[in-house]
Amino acid sequence: MTTPVQQRRWRRVAAAAPLITAMTIALICAGCVRKRPPHPPGVLVVSQEQAASWVRNFNPLTTATAPRWPTLSGIYEPLFVFNSVKAAYVPWLGLAHEWRDGNRVLRITLRDGVLWSDGRPFTARDVALTFELLRRHPALDRRGVWGFVERVEAIAPLTVEFTFARIFVPGFDEIAAQQIVPEHIWAGIEDPVAFANENPVATGPFTEVRVFQNQIYELGRNPRYWQTGLPHLEALRCPAYPSNDRANLALVFDEIDWAGNFIPAIDRVFVGRNREHHGYWFPLTGSTIFLYANTTRVPFDDVRVRKALSLAIDRELLIDVALHRYSRPADPTGLSDAYSSWHDAEIAASGDWVRFDPERANQLLDQAGYARGPDGIRRLPDGHPWEFELQTVSGWSDWVRASQVITRGLAAIGVRATVRTYDFGAWFQRVQEGKFDLSLGWSFEGPTPYPFYRWLMSSAAVKPIGEVSMGNWHRYGSARADTALAAFEREADPERLRSLGDDLQRIFVEEAPAIPLYPNPSWAEYNTTRIAGFPTAANPFADPSPNKFDRGECLLVLTTLAPR
């Protein structure tokens, strides 16, 4: 007879066995993998996303498809870069900003001497045109800027003013992070949403497409980059790997210099092979990984159902099997370590729906009226069995195995879910358009918890099914959250902001708009055999991951790395 603790341990071992076996077989067979040619000096080989083949798209504005890395943080640049490790803004294309007219006007002074990669000067007209494109084509406005901006004007060659429709202090964060495109190119683009921008003209450190093939692309340095002497690297090279396992093999056997991938047993499999040059840093400051339930669909519109699904998830098992203990179970606020100074432990303790409690989950579903049928499967109001898909990204082995743990837990409470995998582009389009039942997904971050909770709970962020939503994929709006968010928008006093942050945490805990699983590590592996200067726990000058691109943080790394 085994104890409950022993039973759980055996379940973890059994669930982890396929992953361990697959990795072991892959490592044994690694000697059969054809080695790539030696790296040319100064070329950084990166694995940031997995795909069977590449599509040539460097459009930094569109949300219709995923642009190739590092379009958003390496080719195109924002006005200011947010350093999440230091919780501070770094002037970039913008040098300074000031609020005027009672916080209704934001004036930004731009950097002088910046050239586009084709030699044309960067000016305030480029900034104004970029935001005008977002106004003309709402599908491009992924940050919702025109929900609070009334007018954008280039009032001088290096000065741009944003007149707000209402006081919205967090608006600076969204404006600062916007990638800027050149007016002389983009003013003539008929459809900027569909434009693939195959030969980008930009201000970033890497703008020259030297190679683009189905299986590999290479970006050369910008010969006119505004930071004198930078970048130190000659080029970025991105091979296509169809899965995490294949990308991990390339990393382990020195094909890759920098990666943002999940790799199991990293100390043994990766670091142990070359302790002098193989390293990693996984701070828990990435986005929180959620199980999103489409709240436009019955029964996911019922808070009791969402909490019941959460109670059926054994997060400790999930962390063991899918993440090799690189993270920890989320608490009911959903906040990661990036918001440690905002987190209220007492509010978190008030939410009981993230613990593993199948008995309580069954009680909630019974109360909600979803009774089991003769086959043990719960029935929907129309009498049909409760069956649905949980979608995730193919090749993301951590997400796939997390999904398998989740569906196993749901089956135990009479809910039949099938894991469905999609290539990243197809998955991203489906979640943005709300075409799913359940899906794994990330959260959206910022300098304060405001953007995190805005995308999770703001009614203004809810889009109709079929229309692209940048972040509120689950289509949830909360009147209570709207009130707290509106107050946050007008407030500048730190103590009052802290209180409003508590209000947002409390609302999230009570309403459970989405189901937090775990704070995502900011995945970052590096090989210093050829390239030096990566952020580490000992030298945390920026977030270490190539995945940290949306607010420009990758630029801090790309402009620091250098050949050994």
Backbone hydrogen bonds, N-H to C=O, Kabsch-Sander energy under -0.5 kcal/mol:
donor,donor_aa,acceptor,acceptor_aa,energy
7,Q,3,T,-2.7
8,R,4,P,-2.3
9,R,5,V,-2.2
10,W,6,Q,-2.6
11,R,7,Q,-2.2
12,R,8,R,-2.2
13,V,9,R,-2.3
14,A,10,W,-2.7
15,A,11,R,-2.5
16,A,12,R,-2.3
17,A,13,V,-1.5
20,I,16,A,-2.3
21,T,17,A,-2.9
22,A,18,P,-2.5
23,M,19,L,-2.3
24,T,20,I,-2.4
25,I,21,T,-2.8
26,A,22,A,-2.2
27,L,23,M,-2.3
28,I,24,T,-2.4
29,C,25,I,-2.3
30,A,27,L,-0.8
31,G,28,I,-0.6
32,C,29,C,-2.4
33,V,30,A,-1.7
43,V,40,P,-1.5
44,L,42,G,-0.6
44,L,235,A,-2.6
45,V,43,V,-0.6
46,V,44,L,-0.5
46,V,237,R,-2.8
47,S,258,W,-2.2
51,A,241,Y,-1.4
54,W,214,N,-2.6
57,N,55,V,-1.3
58,F,196,A,-2.6
68,R,57,N,-2.9
71,T,68,R,-2.5
73,S,70,P,-1.4
74,G,76,Y,-1.2
75,I,70,P,-1.8
76,Y,71,T,-2.2
79,L,176,A,-1.1
80,F,176,A,-2.2
81,V,90,V,-2.6
82,F,551,R,-1.5
83,N,81,V,-0.7
83,N,88,A,-3.1
84,S,82,F,-0.9
87,A,83,N,-1.0
88,A,83,N,-1.6
90,V,81,V,-3.3
92,W,79,L,-1.7
92,W,94,G,-1.0
93,L,78,P,-1.4
94,G,79,L,-3.0
95,L,109,T,-3.4
96,A,109,T,-1.4
98,E,107,R,-2.1
100,R,105,V,-3.0
104,R,100,R,-1.4
104,R,101,D,-0.6
105,V,100,R,-2.1
106,L,162,F,-2.6
107,R,98,E,-2.8
107,R,105,V,-0.6
108,I,106,L,-0.5
108,I,160,V,-2.8
109,T,96,A,-2.5
110,L,158,L,-3.0
111,R,93,L,-2.7
114,V,111,R,-0.6
115,L,224,R,-0.5
116,W,120,R,-3.6
117,S,202,A,-1.8
119,G,116,W,-2.6
122,F,114,V,-2.7
124,A,157,P,-2.5
126,D,123,T,-1.0
127,V,123,T,-1.0
128,A,124,A,-2.6
129,L,125,R,-2.4
130,T,126,D,-2.2
131,F,127,V,-2.0
132,E,128,A,-1.9
133,L,129,L,-2.3
134,L,130,T,-1.3
135,R,131,F,-1.5
136,R,132,E,-2.6
137,H,133,L,-2.1
140,L,137,H,-2.8
141,D,137,H,-0.5
141,D,138,P,-1.1
142,R,140,L,-2.4
144,G,141,D,-1.5
147,G,144,G,-1.6
148,F,145,V,-2.0
149,V,145,V,-2.0
150,E,163,T,-3.3
151,R,163,T,-1.8
153,E,161,E,-2.5
155,I,153,E,-1.0
155,I,159,T,-1.0
156,A,159,T,-1.5
159,T,156,A,-1.7
160,V,108,I,-2.2
161,E,153,E,-2.9
162,F,106,L,-2.7
163,T,151,R,-2.9
163,T,161,E,-0.6
164,F,104,R,-3.3
164,F,162,F,-0.6
165,A,148,F,-2.9
166,R,148,F,-0.9
168,F,103,N,-0.6
169,V,489,E,-2.7
171,G,168,F,-1.9
172,F,169,V,-1.6
173,D,170,P,-0.9
174,E,170,P,-0.9
175,I,171,G,-2.4
176,A,172,F,-3.2
177,A,173,D,-1.1
178,Q,175,I,-1.1
180,I,77,E,-2.2
185,I,182,P,-1.0
186,W,182,P,-2.6
187,A,183,E,-2.2
188,G,185,I,-0.9
189,I,186,W,-1.3
190,E,188,G,-0.6
195,F,191,D,-1.3
202,A,200,P,-0.5
204,G,75,I,-2.5
206,F,74,G,-2.3
207,T,220,G,-0.9
208,E,220,G,-1.8
209,V,207,T,-0.7
210,R,208,E,-1.2
210,R,218,E,-1.9
211,V,218,E,-1.5
213,Q,216,I,-3.1
217,Y,238,C,-1.3
218,E,211,V,-2.7
219,L,236,L,-2.6
220,G,208,E,-3.9
220,G,218,E,-0.5
221,R,234,E,-1.9
222,N,205,P,-2.6
225,Y,222,N,-1.5
228,T,226,W,-0.9
230,L,227,Q,-2.4
232,H,561,L,-0.6
234,E,42,G,-2.3
235,A,42,G,-1.5
236,L,219,L,-2.6
237,R,44,L,-2.9
238,C,217,Y,-2.8
240,A,215,Q,-2.8
241,Y,239,P,-0.5
244,N,395,G,-2.5
247,A,243,S,-2.2
248,N,244,N,-3.0
249,L,245,D,-2.0
250,A,246,R,-1.9
251,L,247,A,-2.0
252,V,248,N,-3.0
253,F,249,L,-2.3
254,D,251,L,-1.5
255,E,250,A,-3.0
256,I,250,A,-1.0
257,D,45,V,-2.3
258,W,45,V,-2.0
259,A,525,E,-2.4
260,G,47,S,-2.1
266,I,263,I,-0.6
269,V,265,A,-3.1
270,F,266,I,-2.0
271,V,266,I,-2.3
272,G,267,D,-1.7
273,R,270,F,-1.0
274,N,270,F,-0.6
274,N,271,V,-1.3
277,H,274,N,-0.7
278,H,274,N,-3.1
279,G,277,H,-0.5
279,G,526,Y,-2.3
281,W,524,A,-2.0
285,T,283,P,-1.5
286,G,520,N,-1.5
289,I,518,Y,-2.8
290,F,288,T,-0.5
290,F,441,G,-3.2
291,L,515,I,-3.1
292,Y,290,F,-0.7
292,Y,439,S,-3.3
294,N,437,D,-2.7
295,T,293,A,-1.0
295,T,474,H,-2.0
297,R,294,N,-1.8
300,F,297,R,-1.2
301,D,297,R,-0.6
302,D,299,P,-1.8
303,V,301,D,-0.6
305,V,302,D,-0.6
306,R,302,D,-2.0
307,K,303,V,-2.3
308,A,304,R,-2.1
309,L,305,V,-2.7
310,S,306,R,-1.9
311,L,307,K,-2.3
312,A,308,A,-1.2
313,I,310,S,-1.6
314,D,312,A,-0.6
315,R,313,I,-1.4
318,L,314,D,-2.4
319,I,315,R,-2.9
320,D,316,E,-1.9
321,V,317,L,-3.1
322,A,318,L,-2.8
323,L,318,L,-0.7
323,L,319,I,-1.0
324,H,320,D,-0.8
325,R,319,I,-1.9
326,Y,323,L,-2.0
330,A,517,L,-2.3
334,G,331,D,-1.7
337,D,284,L,-1.9
339,Y,336,S,-1.8
340,S,337,D,-1.6
342,W,339,Y,-1.5
343,H,339,Y,-1.6
345,A,343,H,-0.6
348,A,344,D,-2.1
349,A,345,A,-2.2
350,S,346,E,-0.7
350,S,347,I,-0.8
351,G,348,A,-1.4
352,D,350,S,-0.6
355,R,352,D,-0.6
357,D,311,L,-2.5
357,D,355,R,-0.8
361,A,357,D,-2.1
362,N,358,P,-2.6
363,Q,359,E,-1.9
364,L,360,R,-2.2
365,L,361,A,-2.1
366,D,362,N,-2.3
367,Q,363,Q,-2.5
368,A,364,L,-2.0
369,G,366,D,-1.2
370,Y,365,L,-2.4
371,A,369,G,-1.0
373,G,377,I,-2.5
376,G,373,G,-2.2
378,R,414,G,-3.1
379,R,371,A,-2.6
380,L,384,H,-3.0
383,G,380,L,-2.5
386,W,378,R,-3.2
387,E,385,P,-1.3
388,F,416,R,-1.7
390,L,418,T,-2.9
391,Q,389,E,-0.6
391,Q,438,L,-2.6
392,T,420,R,-2.0
394,S,392,T,-0.5
394,S,422,Y,-2.9
396,W,393,V,-1.5
397,S,395,G,-1.4
400,V,396,W,-2.7
401,R,397,S,-2.4
402,A,398,D,-2.0
403,S,399,W,-2.4
404,Q,400,V,-1.7
405,V,401,R,-2.0
406,I,402,A,-2.3
407,T,403,S,-2.7
408,R,404,Q,-1.8
409,G,405,V,-1.9
410,L,406,I,-2.3
411,A,407,T,-2.2
412,A,408,R,-1.2
413,I,410,L,-1.3
414,G,411,A,-1.6
415,V,410,L,-2.4
416,R,386,W,-1.8
416,R,414,G,-0.5
417,A,415,V,-0.7
418,T,388,F,-2.1
420,R,390,L,-2.7
422,Y,392,T,-1.9
427,W,423,D,-2.8
428,F,424,F,-3.1
429,Q,425,G,-2.0
430,R,426,A,-2.1
431,V,427,W,-2.5
432,Q,428,F,-2.2
433,E,429,Q,-1.9
434,G,431,V,-0.9
435,K,430,R,-2.7
436,F,434,G,-1.2
438,L,389,E,-1.7
439,S,292,Y,-1.9
440,L,391,Q,-1.8
441,G,290,F,-1.7
452,F,448,T,-0.6
453,Y,449,P,-2.5
454,R,450,Y,-2.5
455,W,451,P,-2.1
456,L,452,F,-0.6
457,M,453,Y,-2.2
458,S,454,R,-2.4
461,A,458,S,-1.0
462,V,459,S,-1.2
466,G,433,E,-3.1
467,E,464,P,-2.1
469,S,432,Q,-1.8
473,W,471,G,-2.4
475,R,472,N,-1.3
478,S,457,M,-2.5
482,D,478,S,-2.4
483,T,479,A,-1.7
484,A,480,R,-1.8
485,L,481,A,-3.0
486,A,482,D,-2.3
487,A,483,T,-1.8
488,F,484,A,-2.1
489,E,485,L,-1.9
490,R,486,A,-0.8
490,R,487,A,-0.7
491,E,487,A,-0.7
491,E,488,F,-0.7
497,L,493,D,-2.4
498,R,494,P,-2.1
499,S,495,E,-1.8
500,L,496,R,-2.2
501,G,497,L,-2.4
502,D,498,R,-1.7
503,D,499,S,-2.0
504,L,500,L,-2.2
505,Q,501,G,-1.9
506,R,502,D,-2.6
507,I,503,D,-2.3
508,F,504,L,-2.2
509,V,505,Q,-2.5
510,E,506,R,-1.9
511,E,507,I,-2.6
512,A,508,F,-2.4
515,I,291,L,-2.1
517,L,289,I,-3.0
518,Y,289,I,-1.2
520,N,287,S,-1.8
522,S,283,P,-3.0
523,W,521,P,-1.5
525,E,259,A,-2.3
526,Y,279,G,-2.6
527,N,257,D,-2.3
528,T,277,H,-2.3
530,R,527,N,-0.5
531,I,527,N,-0.7
532,A,562,A,-3.0
536,T,539,N,-1.3
541,F,539,N,-2.0
548,K,545,S,-1.4
549,F,547,N,-1.7
552,G,549,F,-1.9
554,C,548,K,-1.0
555,L,552,G,-1.6
556,L,553,E,-1.2
557,V,553,E,-0.8
557,V,554,C,-0.7
558,L,554,C,-3.0
559,T,555,L,-1.8
560,T,557,V,-1.8
561,L,557,V,-2.5
562,A,532,A,-2.2
564,R,530,R,-2.8
